[in-house]
């Protein structure tokens, strides 16, 4: 039974490293995704009318929701990188992805 224990350790370390990699990758890819979402928002008819004629510019972006989503994503990324158990890392990665998608939907819903 002790002979199989060393064989199981690298597999769990590999899973931990994959979770770390995915968390960092999601954090890095959030910036280009936010830029693309912002460009999509600016290409809408309402935003074009606002930029060209100054009409329909009344609704500001709900900044508190975007800030909360982004803050939660940063905290979840930190937990995903620092947690010692695989289960906590996976849950933190899921929370990070959910928070990042929420922030992107806030930007996109402003179109």
Secondary structure, 3 states (H helix, E strand, C coil): CHHHHHHHHHHHHHHHHHHHHHHHHHHHHHHHHHHHHHHHHHCCHHHHHHHHHCCCCCCCCCHHHHHHHHHHHHHHHHHHHHCCCHHHHHHHHHHHHHHHHHHHHHHHCCC
